Structures are given as structure tokens and as C-alpha cells.
């Protein structure tokens, strides 16, 4: 995927940002609703908390987005805060697009509470599909058309697509660049692996994440399923939702052509943040999936050993090449975080990745918002 420019372009007149373009999806066929009617009703959703510039960029990309033929679109946004801080941003977007735009306020802090607010609204308003992307992302023009074409042609209940990590504006330090390169490489490996599974129809049990997500709402109506609010501090509500869907015999799938780009802030491009994120995600996953004490400790020991071995040769690698030294250091941190997460999960330690004390990690950097 080509690099996506996340910067706003003030030279583009507002009137040109939101053409209501009716274009056929990649399948070339008219999409059908769950009940077989001609028009598909789609709720394009996003939740946000104190990221006004990130949300502005997302909305600009949604304004440019192709509108698939035979669809009726509405935008459902939820601000997870005690008062609105992005109403002006959403009001400006509302003036640019022809579709209905709704901004809800969810004062109970926590990602699953905000997602459930949007999900409930989509169900109550009778939509056929609900999509989610994050408020630090931008969508490719054909994102929605590709998602919906796959949902229809493959009869998916829950579909997801690839996320491309991209740099913030401005020059990065060498270490920040090394971390970004690692994120890009890992995202590409995941996207390529899942695309291969999709080609052979072997992706029906993949986990689907809300950073690029489409849900057939009839499947939720049948299963009475919502995001688990117990994950408000730990995170992982989307993975649990995906696995709950699979447990109830849903059909998940991967949509290789439905790309979004995620802006990485400088605060995230640090070894400390990457360590905490992987440690916390691994804790949550090991407890949710029940890796088992013996298996977890064995894997943790292996990762610690690998990290120690790399640490011992790090000075020699750095002497030979500083770039390779930075790459090796990123690998060491990742392996150590994975090991710590496995041990912590085995000991019953919870993740507090999204707890109030860690909120600063998830807000916009002033330098990246300018």
C-alpha cells in the first residue's frame, strides 16, 4: 500500500471534500440487504476521546470516501467524555456531506461503553451493517466498497481489513524510525498472512479488530451480543467480541483490499510504550484464551532466553551497524514484553492499559496534532 498523507490540505475547498459518489463495489454486483431488499443501510461508526485533530483527519477521509452503489449511509459517532470537545469538528463535517451525521456523548469512561452506544444506536435505527475505524486513522477511498463487497459475496458476519502504520509529520529520531519500521513490518506480515488465508477461504476464524471492522447487524440481533464492559481498563473488547461471535457460529473473514492508515504519535514510538502495550496485550490474551501455566512459563522462558542472547551480542551488533543495533534493541524489548505478559497472565495480573493513570499514552501529542 502506498504511503498515505495524513495532513489536512487547507487548499482544498470544503465544497469539494464530500462528493456523494455512487460507485459500484469491486464485485460489480448490487449489494443486497440481510432481508434481500435493494438498498443496504450502513452505519459508519467511530468513537473518540480528546483527539480532535486525529478525528478531523478521519472525517476528511470519510468525506472523500466512495459511496457504494445501492447504499444508504449514515455516520454515527460517539465521544467518550463528560462533555463534548469535538462538536465543532463534527459540525464542520456535517456541512460537507450529504448523509446524516449523529454525535452521541457517552460519559461512562471506557472504550466498550462508547462502542456499545454506537452499536445500540445502529440496531435501534435498523441498519444492516455497522463499521468501525479509529479516530487516529484515515480510510482509503475504496475502503467501504471493498468491505461491503466482501461481506456480501462471502456472506461474512464480521469482516476486517489491514491497517498500515504511518509516521507522524516531521522528522523522526533514529530510534523512533526503528520502532516504526518494526511496526510496519509486523503489520505487513499479518496482512500478507491473512490475505493468503482469505484466498483459500481459510480465514473464517480470524480475530477481527475494531480499527477496521464491519459487522452484519442481523448476526448481532440473533445473538444479542455486545462489547464486554469488563474490558474497559484492560482493552481487548474487540478481540473478545470477535471470539464470542465465533463461539456462536458466526463467519468471520479478512478483506485484503479494505485499507486504512493509522497515524503513530511520537509518544507511541518509544520503547517504553511498545513494551507496556505488548506486555498488557499478552496478559489479557493469555488469560482470555487460557494458555495454561506450564505452556505459558515455557514460552516465557524461551523469550527471556532469546532476549538475553540478543542483549549479549547487542554491543557487537551496534559497533558494526548502529541501525542494526537499534533494530535488535526493538526486538529485545518486544521479546521481554511478551515474556513478562505471559508470566503476568499466569500469575493473574490484570492489564490496566486503558486505566485512568495511563490515559496520557492514548491522547494526541501536541507536536503531532499541529
Secondary structure as UniProt FT lines:
FT   TURN            10..11
FT   HELIX           14..16
FT   STRAND          22..23
FT   TURN            26..27
FT   TURN            34..35
FT   STRAND          40..48
FT   HELIX           52..64
FT   STRAND          67..68
FT   TURN            69..70
FT   STRAND          71..79
FT   HELIX           87..96
FT   STRAND          100..105
FT   HELIX           111..124
FT   TURN            125..126
FT   STRAND          129..133
FT   TURN            135..136
FT   STRAND          137..139
FT   TURN            141..142
FT   HELIX           143..153
FT   TURN            154..155
FT   STRAND          158..166
FT   HELIX           174..199
FT   TURN            200..201
FT   TURN            204..205
FT   TURN            210..211
FT   STRAND          212..216
FT   HELIX           217..223
FT   HELIX           229..231
FT   TURN            232..234
FT   HELIX           237..247
FT   TURN            248..249
FT   STRAND          252..263
FT   TURN            266..268
FT   HELIX           271..289
FT   HELIX           293..320
FT   HELIX           322..346
FT   TURN            347..348
FT   TURN            353..354
FT   HELIX           356..362
FT   HELIX           366..369
//
